[in-house]
Amino acid sequence: MAKKFKELLAKNELCRIFSVGRLIHPVLIDLFGLAGGFDGFWIDQEHVGLSWQEIQLAAVCARANDFDCFVRMAPTNYAQVTQNLEAGAGGVMAAQIRSAAQAEEFVTWAKFAPRGMRGMNTSGRDARYTHLSQADFAETANRDHLVLIQIETAQSVREVEQIAAIDGVDLLFVGPADLSQSLGLLGQTTHAKVWEAIDQVAAACRKHGKHWGVVPADTEFAERAYDKGCRLISLSTDLVSVRRGIEATKAANPKLFGLRS
């Protein structure tokens, strides 16, 4: 049986993950599973606008491959948080967070009372389709679901101490692309000022006993983040993996692709 991200992080083990969004298909997720070494993936609902059924499909594929998974989403829709969890995702991540108050609101959407205000409904996958009582459901969901907050704005970096201190936030996830943009350094994801911001995130997480994750710019970036304590690293996406496969095919056949029709 797969280990949940929460279980791996509790042991300070590295979670090697990938993302899917534009190419959600059982075969693609199976290929990552067959490759070995990955612990799960995240589902990009923010940029793709995925439906409940597509989240459900990805979550089923995750369980079939002993993967954990979570959904990245815009923090704008209370109902969508619970829909993603009821579809079977192991957690939710709020994108484009700008303040501790906004992060706190997102946590309350993802948690049942007494911590939050999530609506009770036991017909979803996380309540085992009515097999759990309301009390057991609330207890297990509050305990087991992963709640992540993306740190990808200058404002969120300024309030990172307060965000890391929030009860119910499990992990801060750095998005270097948007963070560099917010810092006035569009495209310069390895700039010293970006790393200064990342160091602030790492320090806040250490202080409050939380973990942090990242989408690394390259291999050197990933290894540097790991050395700084990062334990959830997103190593590829569905499209990047396919593109790399196409490029590798062409590179392996230079003579044939060099011919003109």
N, C-alpha and C positions, 0 to 999 in steps of 0.2 A: 504493500500500500504506500502511496505517495506521502512524503512528509510535507506538511503545510509550511508555507513561508514563515509563519509565526514560530513554528517548532524549530526550524533551521536557524532563524535569527536569535532565538532564545539561547542557542548553543554557540552563538557568534560564528556560525558557518556561512560561507558564501552562497548566495542564491544566484545562479546563472540563469538568466531569463531572456526571452525574445518577445517581440510584439507582433500582433496581427490586427488587421483592420480592413484593408482593401481586398485582401485575399483570404477571407475566412472560409476554409474548406477542410473537411476531415482528412483528406490526403496530405495537405500541407502540414497540418499539426501532427499527423502520424509520422511524417518524414523527420520532423524534429525529435519526436519520441524515439524513432528507430536510430537516430544518430547518437543518442545517449549523451549524458553529461549535463543536460538542461534540467532545471527543477520546475519550470513552468513558464508562464507567459502573461503579458498584459494585453488587454483588448482596448483598442483606441476608438472610443466612441466620440471623443471630442472632435476629431477631424473628419470622421467618416459618417457620423450620425446613424449608428447601427440600431437596428430594431431589437425589440425584446426577443424575438425568435432567433435572431443572429447571435445574440449574447447567450441564449440557451444552447444553441448548437455548439458554440465554442466551449462552453462549460462542460457539456457532455463529452466532447472530444478531449478536454483536459482530463476528466476522470478516467477515460478509456486509456490514456497514456500515463497514468499516475502523475499528472501534473497538477499544480495549484495554479490559480489564475485570479486576476483582478481587473476591474474596468476603470480606465481613465475617462473621466467625464467632466463636463462643465458644471461648476457648483451653482447651478441656477434652477434646479428642478427637484424639489423634495421627493415627489413621487417617483422620479426616475432612479433615485438612489435605492429605494426599496425594491423597485422592479428589477434592477440589475442583481440585487442580492437574492431575490426570490427566483430569478432565472438560473441560479446555481453558481454565480461567481463567488470566489472566496473572499473578495473584498472590493472596495471602491477607492479611487484616488481622485481628489479634486484638483483640477487644472487651474492655472491662472489665479491662484489665491493671492490676495494683496494685504490681508490683515489678519491678526489673531482673532478678531471678532468674526470674520468670514469663515475662518477655519473652525471656530467653535460651533458656528451654526451648522456647518457640514457634518460635524461629529454628531450633533443632536439628531440630524436626519438619519444617521446610520445606526443609532443605538435606541433600544427600547428603554422605558422607564426602569429605574429612576435616573439613568444618565441622559436619556434623550427622549425623543418624541416620535419615534418611528411608529407607523401605523401597524397594528396587529392583524396578521392574516396568515393562517397556517397552511394555506393551499399551495405554497411555493416549494421549490426544491430544498431550500435551506431549513424548512420545517418537515422535510421528508414527506411532502405531499399529504399533510394532515396526520401523519403518524406521531408527531410530537404534540404534547399538550402546550397550551399557551405559555404556561410558566416555564416548562423545560425549554421551549423554543426561545423565549426571551433570554434565558440564562446562557444557553449555548451560543446563540447568535452574538450576544454582547461579548462573550469570551473569545469566540473563535474567528469572527470576521476581522479582516485586516483593514485598517483605515489609514490611508496615506494622503499626505498633503504635498502638493508640488510647490517647490521653491524655485520660481522662474521669473520673479519680478524684483526690482530694486526695493519696492515697498515691503515685500515679504522678507527680504533679507534684513531690513531694518527692524522687523518685528519677529525675527526668527527665534529669539529667546522665549518670547511669550508663546509662540506657536508650538515650540518643542515642549513647553511645560504643560500643554493642554492634556488633561486626562482623556484617554480614548484615542489620541493620535499615536499610532504605532511607528510610523516611519515618515521621514521627510525625503522627498524625491526631487533631486536637482535636475532641472531642464536647461542645460548649457546654451542651447540655441536661443530660446526666448530670454534667458537671463542675460546673455551677451547683448541682445537687442535692447533690453530694458536699461542696461548700463551704458548705452550709447556706443556699443562695440559690435554692431551687427556682423555676424559671421565669424567673429574672432573668439571662438569658443575656448581657446587655450590661452587667452590673454591673462596677464598677471592679475588684473583686477577681477576677472572671473574666478580665478583661484583664490583670491582674497575673500570673495563672497562664499565660496565653497568651504574655506577654512572656518568661516563664521558658522556655517551650517553644522560642520563636523563638531565644533566646540560646543554649540548649543545642545547637540544630541548627546555628547559625552556627559555634559552637566546634568541632563535630565533623564539619562538612562534610555535614550531612544536610538534607533538605527537610522541610517540614511542610505539612499540609493541614487543612481545616476544613469543617464544615457551618455556613455563616453564618446568623445570625439574620435578617438583612435585607440590603438592598443596601449600606447604609452600613457594616455589619459586614464584608461581603465586601471592599469597597474598602479599608477600614482594615487588614484582614488582608493584603491584597495589598501594601499599602505597607510592611507590617512584614516582608515576605519570603515570605509564603505563596504557593505555586505550584501547589497542587492544591485547587480549590474546588468543592464540590458544590452546584450551583445549583438543583436541583429533585429531586423524587421522582416515581415513577409516579403516585401518588395525588394529590399536590399539583398536578401538571400537568393531570390530568383534572378535578379540582375547580375549578381556575382557568378551564378551558375552559367548564365548566358555568356558573360565575359570569359569565363574559364573555358567554355566550349570553343569560342573563337580563338583564344590564345593557344589552345591545344592543337589547332588546325590552321596555322598561319598561312600555309601554302594554298589551301583550299579557299580560305576567305580572302586571299590576296588576288585570286583569279577574277577576271572580269567576264561578265556574261557574253 
